[in-house]
Each structure stands twice: as structure tokens, then as C-alpha cells.
Amino acid sequence: MSRIIARILTSLALTSTFAFAACDDDSSTATPSPDVTATTDTAAPADDVAGGACTNAADLAIIQNASYDPVAKATACGLDNVNLALGGDIDGFTTAAETCMKDDSYKDDAKFAFVLSDDCGGCYVGSVRCTAVNCLASCAVDAASDACVTCRADNGCVSGFYTCSGLPAPAPAE
């Protein structure tokens, strides 16, 4: 059991870097359109998903399988559609990311050859959406930057994911 929890934590520790690490502009001072940062939007995919969306046996089997990478798939889905977010079309961005997460042949990559339940996949998409809405300027150039990590934490993107998914959050770094 401890190996399973360790696998989940290792996999999900990467969710703190859910963001957009690529951008056409190599300047770290890029500013998104005002519509992108106008409101705080956390990672909950829908009002009717209170938590525990990823704790069912089927989703856990995918998340725990070392052959699959839900974090990388959600990040790639966000990156592939980042132009929609940059243009202020957050709803279009979200719809495209949701469609991408449901594609079990995405990029013909074996690590993306899975489909999570709608609710669980929605938690991953919600985290990416939260980043796009609240942290695009901080995360567009460097998803691992302190500014991006802090923005995502301050805007509930990380905590929202763990609340939505019901998965255990990694212990804070000492």
C-alpha cells in the first residue's frame, strides 16, 4: 500500500508545475490580455464535483500505472491549446483541453493512451484552466519558476486539484 501512495505522490508532485512552459515570446514580462486574469478560477471542474473524483478504482489504476502520465498529458493538452488562452478564449481553451484529455490516441504516445473518468479528467483540466486564467503571465515562460509555483498556490490551482481529485497532496518541502 505504501508503494501505491508513493507512486501517487511522485506522480502528483509534478502537478505543482502544471503550467505552460513554452511561449513564442522569450520575455518573462509578457502580460496576458485583461480577460485572462480578470477573475480567480480554481481547479474544480464543476460545482457538482465536491471531491474524490479520482479515487475510484479505474482512475487509480491509470494514475498508479507507471506507463501512463496524466500530469504530462494534461500539461501537453494545455500547451497544445495555449493560443486560445493567450487570445482570451478560456472557454474554448477548456473545451479543447477536455477533448484532448479524452483522446486515448493523443500524439500516438503510449504514456497518453488512457482516458480518465470525466470527473477525474476534469480535475486535471481544471488545474490547467486555473493556471491559464490566473497565472499565464507567470507561467508562460517557465512553469518551474518560483513566480509560477507561487501564483498557482496563491490562486488555488494546486489545492483545488487535490480537493477535486481526492488524491493525497505531497507533504510540504522542509
C-alpha positions in Angstrom: 0.0 0.0 0.0 2.8 2.4 0.8 4.3 1.8 -2.7 0.9 2.8 -4.2 0.7 6.0 -2.2 4.4 6.8 -3.0 3.6 6.4 -6.7 0.6 8.7 -6.4 2.6 11.3 -4.6 5.5 11.1 -7.0 3.2 11.4 -10.0 1.2 14.2 -8.4 4.2 16.2 -7.1 4.5 17.2 -10.7 1.1 18.9 -10.6 2.8 21.8 -8.8 4.4 22.5 -12.2 1.2 22.3 -14.3 1.6 25.2 -16.5 2.7 26.4 -19.8 6.4 26.2 -20.2 6.5 27.3 -23.8 5.8 30.7 -25.3 6.6 32.4 -28.6 8.0 35.4 -26.7 11.1 34.6 -24.6 10.5 37.6 -22.4 9.4 36.8 -18.8 7.4 40.1 -18.7 4.7 39.1 -21.2 1.3 40.1 -20.0 -1.9 38.2 -21.0 -5.0 40.0 -22.1 -7.0 41.5 -19.2 -9.8 38.9 -19.7 -7.4 36.1 -18.9 -6.6 37.3 -15.4 -9.8 39.1 -14.5 -11.1 36.6 -12.1 -9.8 33.8 -9.8 -10.7 30.4 -11.2 -9.8 27.4 -9.1 -9.3 23.8 -10.3 -12.8 22.4 -9.5 -14.2 21.3 -12.9 -17.8 21.7 -11.9 -20.0 22.7 -9.0 -21.3 19.2 -8.6 -17.9 17.6 -8.0 -17.1 18.1 -4.4 -14.0 15.9 -4.2 -12.8 12.4 -4.6 -13.2 12.4 -8.3 -10.1 10.4 -8.9 -10.4 7.9 -6.1 -12.4 5.2 -7.9 -10.6 2.0 -8.9 -10.5 2.7 -12.6 -8.9 6.2 -12.3 -6.5 5.0 -9.6 -5.4 2.1 -11.8 -4.4 4.6 -14.5 -2.8 7.1 -12.1 -0.8 4.4 -10.4 0.3 2.8 -13.7 3.9 3.9 -14.4 3.2 3.5 -18.2 0.7 6.4 -18.1 1.3 10.1 -17.2 -1.9 12.1 -16.5 0.1 15.1 -15.5 2.2 15.2 -18.7 -1.0 14.6 -20.8 -2.9 17.5 -19.1 0.2 19.8 -19.5 0.6 18.8 -23.2 -3.2 19.4 -23.8 -2.8 22.8 -22.2 0.3 23.6 -24.3 -1.3 22.5 -27.5 -4.2 24.9 -26.9 -2.4 27.8 -25.2 -3.0 30.1 -28.1 -6.7 30.1 -27.2 -5.9 31.1 -23.7 -3.5 33.8 -24.9 -6.3 35.1 -27.1 -8.6 35.3 -24.1 -10.8 32.4 -25.2 -10.7 30.5 -21.9 -13.9 28.6 -22.6 -12.5 27.4 -25.9 -9.2 26.5 -24.2 -11.1 24.5 -21.6 -13.2 22.7 -24.2 -10.1 21.8 -26.3 -8.2 20.6 -23.2 -11.2 18.4 -22.2 -11.4 16.9 -25.7 -7.7 16.3 -25.7 -7.8 14.5 -22.3 -10.5 12.2 -23.7 -8.3 11.2 -26.7 -6.7 7.8 -26.0 -4.6 8.1 -29.1 -3.3 11.6 -28.4 0.0 12.2 -30.1 0.3 8.4 -30.7 2.2 8.3 -27.4 1.7 5.2 -25.2 2.0 7.3 -22.0 -1.1 9.2 -23.1 -3.1 6.1 -24.2 -5.7 6.3 -21.4 -8.9 8.1 -20.6 -9.8 9.1 -17.1 -13.4 9.4 -15.9 -15.0 12.7 -16.9 -14.9 13.9 -13.3 -11.2 13.0 -12.7 -10.1 14.3 -16.1 -12.0 17.5 -15.2 -9.7 17.9 -12.1 -6.6 17.8 -14.3 -8.2 20.2 -16.9 -9.4 22.4 -14.0 -5.8 22.8 -12.8 -4.6 23.7 -16.2 -7.5 26.1 -16.7 -6.8 27.7 -13.3 -3.2 28.3 -14.4 -4.3 29.8 -17.7 -6.8 32.2 -16.1 -4.7 33.3 -13.1 -1.0 32.6 -13.9 -0.5 32.8 -17.6 2.0 35.6 -17.4 3.9 34.0 -14.6 4.0 30.5 -16.1 4.2 31.0 -19.9 7.9 31.2 -20.0 9.0 28.9 -17.1 6.5 26.6 -15.4 9.0 25.7 -12.7 9.8 29.3 -11.8 9.1 30.5 -8.3 6.7 33.1 -9.7 4.6 30.4 -11.4 4.6 28.0 -8.5 3.7 30.8 -6.1 0.9 32.1 -8.4 -0.6 28.6 -8.8 -0.5 28.1 -5.0 -1.9 31.5 -4.2 -4.8 31.1 -6.7 -5.8 27.7 -5.5 -4.8 25.8 -8.6 -2.8 23.2 -6.7 -5.1 22.9 -3.7 -8.1 22.9 -6.0 -6.7 19.9 -7.9 -6.2 17.9 -4.7 -9.6 18.8 -3.3 -11.3 17.9 -6.6 -9.3 14.7 -7.2 -9.3 13.4 -3.6 -5.7 12.4 -4.1 -3.2 13.0 -1.3 -1.2 16.2 -1.6 2.5 15.9 -1.3 4.0 16.9 2.0 5.3 20.5 2.1 9.0 20.8 1.4 11.1 21.5 4.5 
